[in-house]
C-alpha cells in the first residue's frame, strides 16, 4: 500500500523520512516492487558479508533491531512489499539510503557473501598407491576426476560466480583421524583469509567430508535426507554420510530418506569393464551430492560423488547459479532472509560412457542427450 508524505507528516515524522518515502514511491512506480525488494536484499547481504561471524544476516538484522521490521515490510520470496511504512523504518534502522539500493552486487547468492580477494580453500582427498620401480613406499594419489575438478573450480569461481578470489589446494591424507580432520576444518574456518571451503569427494576418499557434512546439514546421520550406500564395509572410522550396513552390488548409490526405498544408482567399475568387453559402452549410472551452507563463519561446500564422475558433476553443478539461488530463496520464511536455516543439499544424477575396453578409468559424461548430469529435483530438466 502506498504511503503518502502527508501521512508521515501527520504522524510527526521527520523530513528525512518524508523525503525517503517520496523517493521510494518514485522508485517503486518506475521499477516495480520486485526490483526494490531485490535491491534491499542485495544491500543486506552485502553488508552482512562484512561480519566475520556465523549467521551473518541474522546477526546483522539483530544488531540493527530490524528483524521484525524486515519480516513485516517485504517478502524476499515473492518480491512484494507488505508495508512501505515499515520498509522505510527498516531501511532507517539499518541506515540504508535509497541511493544504496542502486549499488548492486552482480554476484548471486550465496557467493555474494564472499569478500573480495578472499581464498577458496579446496580440500582434496585421495588414496595411497604403490608406484612400480619407484620405491617401496606408498604414494598419495588423487583421482582423475578430482584432478579435473581443480581447474573447473577456478573457472567457475572467476567466470560464472564473478568472485574475485584465489583458489588454494589443501591435500589431506586418507589416513587422517576423525579428530585431526575436525581440527583441520576448524583451522580453515578460522583462517582470516579464507572465505570459502570446498571439500571434494565422499567419506571414502576425503576425511573432511564427514566433518563438513555435519556443519552443513546439522543433523544426525540417521536423519539425513540422503546417504551413500556401499556394497562393502566402507573403511571409515566414523561415517556420517554413509550407511554402515553393506548393500547388494546393484543397490549401490545415494539412497533417499523420502520416498523410502528410492535411490540414485551407481554402476560399479568391474561391471562397466565387463559390459565393455561385451560391446556395451554405456550409459552407466553414477551420482553425487552437492551441499552448501552460508550459515557458518565461512561459505562451506561439499562436492561428494559416489564415483569420480559424480564428484565432477557436483563441481559443474556449482555453475547452476540460478537454480541454486532459487532453491536457497525458497528456504526464506516470512520474508526474512533465513540462510542460517536454509541449506542447499541436492543429489545429482550422472550418466557415463566408457571410451575403450581397456581396464583403465576412461569414463566420461554421456552427452548423447544433454550434458550427462543434472539435479534430481530440477523440474526443468
C-alpha positions as MATLAB code, in Angstrom:
seq = 'XXXXXXXXXXXXXXXXXXXXXXXXXXXXXXXXXXXXXXXXXXXXXXXXXXXXXXXXXXXXXXXXXXXXXXXXXXXXXXXXXXXXXXXXXXXXXXXXXXXXXXXXXXXXXXXXXXXXXXXXXXXXXXXXXXXXXXXXXXXXXXXXXXXXXXXXXXXXXXXXXXXXXXXXXXXXXXXXXXXXXXXXXXXXXXXXXXXXXXXXXXXXXXXXXXXXXXXXXXXXXXXXXXXXXXXXXXXXXXXXXXXXXXXXXXXXXXXXXXXXXXXXXXXXXXXXXXXXXXXXXXXXXXXXXXXXXXXXXXXXXXXXXXXXXXXXXXXXXXXXXXXXXXXXXXXXXXXXXXXXXXXXXXXXXXXXXXXXXXXXXXXXXXXXXXXXXXXXXXXXX';
ca = [
       0.000    0.000    0.000;
       1.302    3.440   -0.962;
       2.012    5.768    1.942;
       1.720    9.495    1.236;
       4.090   12.113    2.598;
       1.110   13.763    4.301;
       0.538   10.558    6.292;
       4.094   10.724    7.593;
       3.746   14.423    8.454;
       0.558   13.744   10.389;
       2.480   11.134   12.378;
       5.083   13.746   13.238;
       7.929   12.030   11.393;
      10.970   13.936   10.181;
      11.500   15.452    6.759;
      14.230   12.864    6.158;
      11.618   10.108    6.418;
       9.218   12.104    4.261;
      11.889   12.540    1.620;
      12.772    8.836    1.701;
       9.101    7.990    1.270;
       8.875   10.204   -1.803;
      11.994    8.666   -3.337;
      10.847    5.131   -2.530;
       7.419    5.737   -4.071;
       9.046    7.101   -7.220;
      11.401    4.124   -7.399;
       8.586    1.595   -6.978;
       6.487    3.349   -9.607;
       9.356    3.323  -12.102;
      10.985   -0.051  -11.418;
       8.340   -2.096   -9.612;
       8.248   -3.803   -6.211;
      10.385   -6.869   -7.129;
      13.218   -4.561   -8.203;
      13.143   -2.645   -4.926;
      12.839   -5.780   -2.767;
      15.716   -7.402   -4.645;
      17.830   -4.297   -4.126;
      17.073   -4.309   -0.385;
      18.054   -7.992   -0.240;
      21.351   -7.262   -2.024;
      22.291   -4.421    0.332;
      21.569   -6.545    3.415;
      23.605   -9.436    2.011;
      26.491   -7.150    1.065;
      26.693   -5.520    4.472;
      26.228   -8.771    6.370;
      29.099  -10.324    4.399;
      31.474   -7.912    6.150;
      30.761   -9.571    9.518;
      33.267  -12.338   10.283;
      30.821  -14.294   12.448;
      28.373  -17.198   11.988;
      24.790  -16.406   10.971;
      25.846  -13.196    9.267;
      22.454  -11.960    8.028;
      20.614  -12.762   11.241;
      23.369  -11.081   13.273;
      23.257   -8.008   11.036;
      19.469   -7.654   11.338;
      19.669   -8.219   15.081;
      22.351   -5.606   15.622;
      20.174   -3.030   13.875;
      16.936   -4.191   15.556;
      15.474   -4.758   12.105;
      14.360   -8.409   12.148;
      10.679   -7.703   12.778;
      10.554   -4.651   10.519;
      12.163   -6.559    7.661;
       9.840   -9.529    8.116;
       6.747   -7.322    8.192;
       7.748   -4.998    5.357;
       8.853   -7.232    2.471;
       8.750  -10.794    1.159;
      12.045  -11.821   -0.398;
      10.388  -14.966   -1.732;
       7.674  -13.194   -3.767;
       9.325   -9.795   -4.267;
       6.335   -7.990   -2.738;
       6.306   -5.001   -0.401;
       3.940   -5.683    2.500;
       4.200   -2.250    4.087;
       6.048    0.757    2.694;
       5.900    2.454    6.064;
       7.649   -0.436    7.803;
      10.085   -0.764    4.896;
      11.162    2.832    5.362;
      11.524    2.277    9.107;
      13.585   -0.866    8.432;
      15.839    0.999    6.000;
      16.271    3.818    8.523;
      17.115    1.314   11.270;
      19.786   -0.263    9.067;
      20.970    3.173    7.861;
      20.291    2.220    4.253;
      19.571    5.106    1.909;
      17.633    4.959   -1.335;
      20.929    5.656   -3.111;
      22.363    2.490   -1.538;
      19.728    0.465   -3.379;
      21.417    1.274   -6.687;
      24.773   -0.191   -5.635;
      24.159   -3.709   -6.841;
      26.353   -6.723   -6.323;
      26.223   -8.713   -9.595;
      27.048  -11.960   -7.798;
      24.312  -14.409   -6.908;
      23.568  -15.970   -3.507;
      25.372  -17.494   -1.748;
      28.501  -16.181   -3.491;
      27.668  -12.581   -2.646;
      28.722  -13.440    0.916;
      32.343  -13.866   -0.180;
      34.569  -10.850    0.370;
      36.943   -9.501   -2.255;
      40.326  -11.234   -2.513;
      39.375  -13.986   -0.080;
      40.714  -17.506   -0.623;
      38.718  -20.510   -1.809;
      40.211  -23.473    0.060;
      39.796  -26.728   -1.893;
      40.380  -29.833    0.247;
      41.472  -32.871   -1.752;
      41.475  -36.441   -0.514;
      42.974  -39.494   -2.163;
      44.350  -42.978   -1.693;
      47.798  -44.470   -1.123;
      49.154  -46.440   -4.085;
      52.420  -48.170   -4.951;
      54.327  -46.920   -7.985;
      56.257  -49.831   -9.568;
      60.004  -49.263   -9.695;
      59.972  -46.013   -7.709;
      60.405  -47.204   -4.137;
      58.913  -49.446   -1.524;
      56.886  -46.533   -0.140;
      53.280  -45.811   -0.954;
      52.362  -42.522   -2.634;
      49.235  -40.465   -2.192;
      47.165  -40.412   -5.384;
      44.346  -38.053   -6.306;
      41.577  -39.409   -8.515;
      41.499  -38.342  -12.152;
      38.121  -36.636  -11.771;
      39.242  -34.723   -8.675;
      42.255  -33.512  -10.640;
      39.919  -32.379  -13.440;
      37.784  -30.573  -10.880;
      40.543  -28.174   -9.787;
      40.747  -26.050  -12.981;
      36.960  -26.245  -13.236;
      36.591  -24.700   -9.786;
      38.971  -21.894  -10.743;
      36.994  -21.222  -13.923;
      33.593  -21.370  -12.227;
      34.693  -19.069   -9.401;
      36.111  -16.403  -11.701;
      33.731  -16.546  -14.671;
      30.366  -17.904  -13.584;
      30.270  -16.787   -9.958;
      32.148  -13.493  -10.513;
      34.110  -13.897   -7.309;
      37.487  -12.158   -7.013;
      39.160  -14.921   -5.037;
      42.236  -17.125   -5.085;
      41.941  -20.918   -5.205;
      44.308  -22.746   -2.861;
      44.645  -26.525   -2.603;
      44.812  -28.414    0.692;
      45.669  -32.116    0.074;
      44.859  -34.349    3.050;
      45.965  -37.855    3.911;
      43.319  -40.584    3.591;
      44.624  -41.931    6.909;
      43.825  -38.728    8.794;
      41.977  -39.431   12.048;
      38.487  -38.000   12.619;
      39.868  -35.730   15.351;
      42.599  -34.393   13.075;
      40.024  -33.846   10.325;
      37.782  -31.862   12.686;
      40.760  -29.804   13.833;
      41.822  -29.032   10.268;
      38.309  -27.945    9.292;
      38.168  -25.702   12.356;
      41.570  -24.248   11.476;
      40.425  -23.486    7.931;
      37.186  -21.927    9.167;
      39.141  -19.623   11.474;
      41.701  -18.583    8.867;
      41.179  -14.841    8.231;
      41.998  -15.025    4.501;
      39.720  -17.976    3.678;
      36.164  -17.161    2.639;
      35.067  -20.469    1.098;
      35.853  -24.090    1.995;
      35.199  -26.716   -0.687;
      35.629  -30.397    0.184;
      35.962  -32.725   -2.819;
      34.941  -36.363   -2.594;
      32.948  -38.639   -0.325;
      33.988  -40.013    3.060;
      35.637  -42.885    1.206;
      38.408  -40.659   -0.143;
      38.264  -37.430    1.866;
      38.392  -37.458    5.685;
      36.956  -33.922    5.810;
      33.728  -34.978    4.061;
      32.088  -36.128    7.308;
      33.066  -33.074    9.414;
      31.904  -30.560    6.807;
      28.675  -32.535    6.258;
      27.945  -32.260    9.983;
      28.483  -28.497    9.816;
      26.373  -28.012    6.704;
      23.468  -30.365    7.386;
      23.355  -30.105   11.192;
      21.508  -33.429   11.553;
      22.320  -36.857   12.983;
      23.386  -39.364   10.359;
      20.121  -41.324   10.509;
      18.109  -38.135    9.878;
      19.965  -37.041    6.752;
      17.777  -36.756    3.628;
      20.379  -38.616    1.532;
      23.038  -41.181    2.431;
      25.662  -43.065    0.464;
      25.335  -46.836    0.332;
      28.201  -49.220   -0.470;
      28.290  -52.972   -1.182;
      31.246  -53.407    1.192;
      32.231  -52.241    4.643;
      33.471  -48.700    3.990;
      36.878  -48.132    5.624;
      35.567  -45.121    7.543;
      36.072  -44.949   11.297;
      33.196  -42.529   11.979;
      30.876  -42.428    8.937;
      28.272  -39.692    8.759;
      27.174  -39.558    5.121;
      27.328  -43.323    4.592;
      25.221  -46.225    5.798;
      27.240  -48.747    7.772;
      25.484  -51.911    6.562;
      26.699  -53.177    3.162;
      24.118  -53.491    0.403;
      23.870  -55.663   -2.681;
      26.168  -54.585   -5.554;
      23.225  -53.398   -7.672;
      21.941  -51.289   -4.758;
      24.984  -49.015   -4.514;
      24.318  -45.308   -4.807;
      22.678  -42.479   -2.894;
      19.559  -43.564   -1.008;
      16.750  -41.174   -0.175;
      15.090  -40.952    3.191;
      11.889  -39.947    1.377;
      10.404  -41.562   -0.583;
      11.581  -44.714    1.234;
      13.435  -47.167   -0.954;
      14.232  -44.678   -3.719;
      17.860  -44.256   -4.733;
      20.165  -42.986   -7.457;
      22.303  -45.879   -8.622;
      25.998  -46.109   -9.333;
      27.235  -48.942  -11.546;
      30.439  -50.443  -10.181;
      33.665  -50.236  -12.206;
      34.048  -54.007  -12.603;
      30.544  -54.209  -14.077;
      31.380  -51.419  -16.513;
      34.553  -53.208  -17.619;
      32.659  -56.473  -18.090;
      29.986  -54.692  -20.143;
      32.613  -53.053  -22.351;
      34.095  -56.471  -23.163;
      30.609  -57.471  -24.325;
      30.334  -54.420  -26.591;
      28.333  -52.128  -24.292;
      29.981  -48.796  -23.545;
      27.189  -47.015  -21.727;
      25.386  -45.220  -20.384;
      26.386  -46.241  -16.858;
      24.898  -44.537  -13.819;
      26.777  -42.554  -11.182;
      25.599  -39.950   -8.687;
      26.770  -37.275   -6.289;
      25.660  -34.899   -3.562;
      26.125  -31.114   -3.518;
      25.626  -29.419   -0.145;
      26.100  -25.704    0.596;
      25.574  -23.570    3.668;
      26.141  -19.827    4.105;
      25.361  -20.129    7.824;
      28.843  -20.859    9.155;
      31.747  -18.445    9.585;
      32.733  -19.348    6.026;
      30.764  -20.438    2.991;
      31.035  -24.248    3.188;
      30.565  -26.591    0.229;
      30.656  -30.369   -0.102;
      31.062  -31.857   -3.592;
      30.798  -35.594   -2.939;
      30.438  -38.192   -5.656;
      29.783  -41.882   -5.268;
      32.261  -42.270   -8.108;
      34.689  -39.835   -9.710;
      32.246  -38.595  -12.343;
      29.737  -37.979   -9.562;
      32.190  -35.658   -7.824;
      32.984  -33.865  -11.077;
      29.268  -33.375  -11.768;
      28.726  -31.726   -8.372;
      31.548  -29.292   -9.157;
      29.984  -28.476  -12.528;
      26.677  -28.014  -10.702;
      28.147  -25.013   -8.858;
      27.775  -23.070  -12.107;
      23.985  -23.540  -11.972;
      23.698  -20.245  -10.105;
      20.063  -19.538  -10.994;
      18.857  -22.913   -9.724;
      20.910  -22.741   -6.515;
      19.735  -19.186   -5.832;
      16.100  -20.151   -6.365;
      16.358  -23.126   -4.013;
      18.071  -21.043   -1.336;
      15.446  -18.306   -1.617;
      12.724  -20.926   -1.216;
      14.157  -21.553    2.250;
      13.328  -17.977    3.294;
      10.398  -17.829    5.677;
       8.010  -14.939    6.294;
      10.108  -12.582    4.215;
      13.137  -12.824    6.474;
      16.460  -13.911    4.986;
      16.937  -17.233    6.748;
      20.148  -18.542    5.213;
      21.177  -19.792    8.605;
      18.387  -22.293    8.350;
      18.344  -22.604    4.572;
      20.742  -25.234    3.306;
      21.181  -26.271   -0.298;
      21.502  -30.060   -0.347;
      20.590  -31.950   -3.501;
      21.589  -35.179   -5.253;
      22.941  -35.157   -8.785;
      22.383  -37.952  -11.307;
      25.116  -38.856  -13.783;
      25.261  -40.904  -16.993;
      28.706  -42.125  -18.108;
      30.234  -43.816  -21.108;
      33.474  -45.778  -21.431;
      35.829  -44.958  -24.267;
      37.607  -48.310  -24.678;
      37.687  -51.926  -23.470;
      40.959  -51.285  -21.643;
      40.991  -51.763  -17.842;
      41.599  -48.040  -17.279;
      39.465  -45.202  -15.962;
      38.480  -43.535  -19.231;
      34.895  -42.828  -18.193;
      33.317  -39.583  -19.315;
      29.888  -37.947  -19.330;
      27.353  -39.355  -21.778;
      26.466  -36.335  -23.911;
      24.223  -38.181  -26.358;
      21.225  -36.338  -24.935;
      22.255  -33.250  -22.967;
      25.321  -32.877  -20.742;
      25.149  -36.229  -18.964;
      24.246  -34.964  -15.489;
      21.645  -32.886  -13.649;
      19.972  -32.100  -10.335;
      17.483  -34.817   -9.410;
      14.852  -32.324   -8.217;
      15.218  -29.881  -11.118;
      11.795  -29.942  -12.749;
      13.103  -28.113  -15.820;
      15.475  -30.965  -16.744;
];
